[in-house]
Amino acid sequence: MDNKLRMYLAELIGTFILVLVGAGTVCASGLASPPLPVTALALAEGFTLAAVLTVTFHVSTGCLNPAITVMLWVFKRIDSAQAGWLILMQLLGGALAGLVLRLTFADGVLAAMHAGAPYLKAFNPENDTIGLSRLISGTAFELFLTCLVALAIFATLFDRRAPRLGGLIVGLAQAAAVLFGYRFTGGAANPARWFGPALWEATVHGAARPSWLAEVVIYGGGPILGALLAAALYVNLILPPEKGTESLR
């Protein structure tokens, strides 16, 4: 099989598994009484990312995250065509996972749990003041959380000096992101994690969501800016000055 095809399939399958387990656990928690604690949701998503990233990183450096892929493209680690296909596969993987959830859970569960998609619970697009406040705070949260996850990716996957721990540390960073950010934005730190469930939630009867434009800014713009910030910090502050980006795989 062609290496590029392997890469794209790895991103598709890996992102599918990540979103399916992450969002699926949120939906499944709605069947429990009381619902599962945030700790369980964070561990499910973090452990899944750790396992899947360990498997796929040998084939693809896209890291199952469009924000990381954009960062690699900006820093000229991958070309435009490759970046475009990786992002397409990641979003498609998320969308397929969302479809599985749509076919698995009843409308009532999906509506109550927002189809397992991260969301701003207090977001109110009809009030300009509150809406703008939530837009800014939500974007800031996703920026910070993605920066945390991206720094873990740099330190354990891209830095040649790093010990071989696979995706373990990245998974722990993602779990921390969910623990910290779940009550605010869901702790997505990944546009595909939001996109897949959100796409199908629009078909759920009784589900009420904020505007797509606002969510694209929060769950698309925030993570991309966070990944870019992490790259700038790691390259300029942590890597040896004499080596620069040469220390990165």
C-alpha positions as a printed NumPy array, in Angstrom:
array([[  0.   ,   0.   ,   0.   ],
       [  1.225,   3.499,  -0.85 ],
       [  2.724,   5.357,   2.124],
       [  0.505,   8.399,   1.612],
       [ -2.581,   6.222,   1.539],
       [ -1.424,   4.575,   4.769],
       [ -1.038,   8.03 ,   6.296],
       [ -4.502,   9.2  ,   5.329],
       [ -6.168,   5.97 ,   6.435],
       [ -4.345,   6.157,   9.769],
       [ -5.711,   9.656,  10.369],
       [ -9.208,   8.621,   9.298],
       [ -9.378,   5.506,  11.477],
       [ -7.54 ,   7.045,  14.419],
       [ -9.743,  10.136,  14.543],
       [-12.842,   7.966,  14.16 ],
       [-11.869,   5.908,  17.215],
       [-10.921,   8.973,  19.26 ],
       [-14.189,  10.812,  18.586],
       [-16.321,   7.683,  18.899],
       [-14.988,   6.824,  22.357],
       [-14.762,  10.416,  23.591],
       [-18.217,  11.515,  22.469],
       [-19.693,   8.05 ,  22.998],
       [-18.671,   8.058,  26.647],
       [-20.396,  11.4  ,  27.114],
       [-23.578,  10.012,  25.553],
       [-23.341,   6.772,  27.542],
       [-23.047,   8.775,  30.744],
       [-26.552,  10.066,  30.03 ],
       [-27.842,   6.51 ,  30.411],
       [-26.34 ,   6.184,  33.881],
       [-28.037,   7.399,  37.055],
       [-26.374,   9.541,  38.174],
       [-24.373,  10.436,  35.033],
       [-20.716,   9.448,  34.932],
       [-18.362,  11.936,  36.613],
       [-16.182,  14.201,  34.508],
       [-13.164,  12.168,  35.664],
       [-14.471,   9.11 ,  33.835],
       [-15.068,  11.115,  30.652],
       [-11.575,  12.604,  30.832],
       [ -9.878,   9.251,  31.384],
       [-11.802,   7.588,  28.556],
       [-10.775,  10.257,  26.067],
       [ -7.221,  10.606,  27.372],
       [ -6.496,   6.88 ,  27.388],
       [ -7.985,   6.476,  23.923],
       [ -5.841,   9.285,  22.518],
       [ -2.747,   7.795,  24.156],
       [ -3.384,   4.373,  22.639],
       [ -4.432,   5.471,  19.17 ],
       [ -1.706,   8.095,  18.829],
       [  0.918,   5.533,  19.807],
       [ -0.286,   3.292,  16.983],
       [ -0.736,   5.919,  14.261],
       [  2.224,   8.228,  14.84 ],
       [  4.602,   5.766,  13.164],
       [  2.555,   6.189,   9.985],
       [  1.386,   9.806,  10.175],
       [  2.428,  12.922,  12.086],
       [ -0.983,  14.563,  11.735],
       [ -1.706,  13.621,  15.372],
       [ -5.447,  13.091,  14.705],
       [ -5.988,  16.816,  15.16 ],
       [ -6.559,  19.436,  12.429],
       [ -5.062,  22.149,  14.636],
       [ -1.784,  20.24 ,  14.919],
       [ -1.825,  19.597,  11.18 ],
       [ -2.272,  23.312,  10.457],
       [  0.607,  24.049,  12.811],
       [  2.86 ,  21.59 ,  10.972],
       [  1.901,  23.214,   7.669],
       [  2.591,  26.754,   8.949],
       [  6.017,  25.639,  10.193],
       [  6.68 ,  23.957,   6.818],
       [  6.86 ,  20.417,   8.149],
       [  4.286,  19.233,   5.585],
       [  3.166,  20.638,   2.239],
       [ -0.218,  22.165,   1.419],
       [ -1.643,  19.141,  -0.389],
       [ -0.672,  16.781,   2.401],
       [ -2.096,  19.108,   5.05 ],
       [ -5.364,  19.413,   3.161],
       [ -5.818,  15.658,   2.827],
       [ -4.904,  15.038,   6.474],
       [ -7.45 ,  17.584,   7.691],
       [-10.093,  16.147,   5.37 ],
       [ -9.488,  12.634,   6.719],
       [ -9.588,  13.851,  10.319],
       [-12.888,  15.67 ,   9.834],
       [-14.315,  12.707,   7.919],
       [-13.283,  10.362,  10.727],
       [-15.008,  12.617,  13.244],
       [-18.133,  12.823,  11.081],
       [-18.326,   9.035,  10.705],
       [-18.01 ,   8.645,  14.474],
       [-20.82 ,  11.172,  14.917],
       [-22.978,   9.176,  12.5  ],
       [-22.433,   5.988,  14.513],
       [-23.531,   7.81 ,  17.658],
       [-26.562,   9.228,  15.833],
       [-27.618,   5.698,  14.886],
       [-26.839,   4.233,  18.318],
       [-28.435,   6.559,  20.857],
       [-32.021,   7.804,  21.146],
       [-32.806,  11.431,  20.344],
       [-33.515,  12.194,  23.994],
       [-30.054,  11.086,  25.082],
       [-28.319,  12.874,  22.205],
       [-30.227,  16.105,  22.861],
       [-29.578,  16.029,  26.613],
       [-25.875,  15.272,  26.18 ],
       [-25.442,  17.468,  23.083],
       [-24.586,  14.366,  21.054],
       [-21.389,  14.107,  23.065],
       [-20.047,  17.303,  21.494],
       [-18.25 ,  19.907,  23.603],
       [-20.296,  23.047,  24.056],
       [-20.578,  26.3  ,  25.986],
       [-23.456,  25.624,  28.376],
       [-24.065,  29.284,  29.129],
       [-23.683,  30.497,  25.543],
       [-26.557,  32.779,  24.523],
       [-26.306,  34.07 ,  20.938],
       [-29.45 ,  36.199,  21.393],
       [-27.731,  38.429,  23.928],
       [-24.863,  40.305,  22.29 ],
       [-23.069,  41.065,  25.569],
       [-23.252,  37.528,  26.93 ],
       [-22.656,  36.044,  23.503],
       [-19.484,  38.044,  22.939],
       [-18.251,  37.204,  26.426],
       [-18.775,  33.483,  25.878],
       [-17.184,  33.679,  22.436],
       [-14.036,  35.274,  23.836],
       [-13.819,  33.072,  26.929],
       [-14.587,  29.902,  24.959],
       [-11.923,  30.669,  22.354],
       [ -9.425,  31.481,  25.113],
       [-10.143,  28.192,  26.896],
       [ -9.72 ,  26.121,  23.739],
       [ -6.556,  28.052,  22.87 ],
       [ -5.026,  27.292,  26.274],
       [ -6.091,  23.645,  26.359],
       [ -4.807,  22.956,  22.847],
       [ -1.547,  24.698,  23.697],
       [ -1.157,  22.289,  26.632],
       [ -1.805,  19.229,  24.469],
       [  0.438,  20.527,  21.663],
       [  3.312,  21.14 ,  24.086],
       [  2.994,  17.522,  25.215],
       [  3.086,  16.429,  21.571],
       [  6.262,  18.426,  20.944],
       [  7.952,  17.179,  24.111],
       [  7.238,  13.476,  23.624],
       [  6.698,  12.882,  19.892],
       [  8.542,  15.53 ,  17.871],
       [ 11.598,  16.267,  20.025],
       [ 14.411,  13.858,  19.188],
       [ 15.682,  14.051,  22.779],
       [ 12.406,  12.768,  24.233],
       [ 12.102,   9.311,  25.823],
       [  9.995,   6.808,  23.903],
       [  6.672,   6.997,  25.699],
       [  4.37 ,   6.844,  22.691],
       [  1.23 ,   8.901,  23.166],
       [  1.033,   8.402,  26.951],
       [  1.909,  11.958,  27.985],
       [ -0.27 ,  13.42 ,  25.237],
       [ -3.178,  11.317,  26.483],
       [ -2.639,  12.567,  30.028],
       [ -2.568,  16.146,  28.748],
       [ -5.863,  15.551,  26.933],
       [ -7.384,  14.084,  30.09 ],
       [ -6.284,  17.185,  31.995],
       [ -7.813,  19.37 ,  29.28 ],
       [-11.173,  17.625,  29.649],
       [-11.05 ,  17.8  ,  33.448],
       [-10.303,  21.517,  33.409],
       [-12.391,  22.579,  30.449],
       [-15.431,  20.288,  30.433],
       [-17.737,  22.663,  32.291],
       [-16.731,  25.512,  30.001],
       [-16.162,  24.197,  26.478],
       [-16.041,  20.433,  26.914],
       [-12.252,  20.469,  26.684],
       [-12.149,  19.524,  23.009],
       [ -8.683,  20.85 ,  22.113],
       [ -9.343,  19.357,  18.682],
       [-11.616,  20.695,  15.904],
       [-12.461,  17.15 ,  14.74 ],
       [-13.605,  16.184,  18.246],
       [-16.196,  18.962,  18.069],
       [-17.077,  18.751,  14.374],
       [-18.151,  15.11 ,  14.13 ],
       [-20.813,  15.065,  16.868],
       [-21.901,  18.664,  16.204],
       [-22.582,  17.877,  12.558],
       [-25.1  ,  15.169,  13.431],
       [-26.532,  16.929,  16.454],
       [-28.153,  19.316,  14.008],
       [-30.424,  16.403,  12.993],
       [-31.506,  15.588,  16.57 ],
       [-35.038,  16.668,  17.436],
       [-35.11 ,  19.019,  20.407],
       [-31.403,  19.829,  20.375],
       [-30.625,  23.532,  20.691],
       [-27.18 ,  24.76 ,  19.73 ],
       [-25.308,  28.04 ,  19.439],
       [-24.541,  29.462,  16.018],
       [-22.178,  27.511,  13.767],
       [-20.104,  30.633,  13.183],
       [-19.476,  31.084,  16.895],
       [-18.553,  27.439,  17.342],
       [-16.177,  27.486,  14.384],
       [-14.371,  30.397,  16.032],
       [-14.236,  28.635,  19.414],
       [-13.481,  25.068,  18.346],
       [-11.604,  25.854,  15.135],
       [ -9.849,  29.164,  15.732],
       [ -9.02 ,  28.549,  19.394],
       [ -7.236,  25.21 ,  18.875],
       [ -5.329,  26.428,  15.8  ],
       [ -4.046,  29.495,  17.65 ],
       [ -3.187,  27.305,  20.637],
       [ -1.176,  24.886,  18.517],
       [  0.696,  27.734,  16.839],
       [  1.459,  29.284,  20.224],
       [  2.786,  25.952,  21.523],
       [  5.043,  25.563,  18.487],
       [  6.453,  29.07 ,  18.896],
       [  7.066,  28.543,  22.626],
       [  8.708,  25.15 ,  22.199],
       [ 10.955,  26.079,  19.296],
       [ 12.098,  29.39 ,  20.796],
       [ 12.257,  28.622,  24.519],
       [ 12.861,  24.891,  24.973],
       [ 14.867,  23.597,  22.031],
       [ 18.627,  24.238,  22.141],
       [ 19.369,  27.557,  20.376],
       [ 22.107,  26.066,  18.228],
       [ 19.862,  23.298,  16.931],
       [ 16.508,  25.022,  16.49 ],
       [ 14.013,  23.007,  14.501],
       [ 16.703,  20.444,  13.639],
       [ 15.977,  18.765,  16.981],
       [ 12.465,  18.019,  15.823],
       [ 11.669,  14.789,  14.017]])
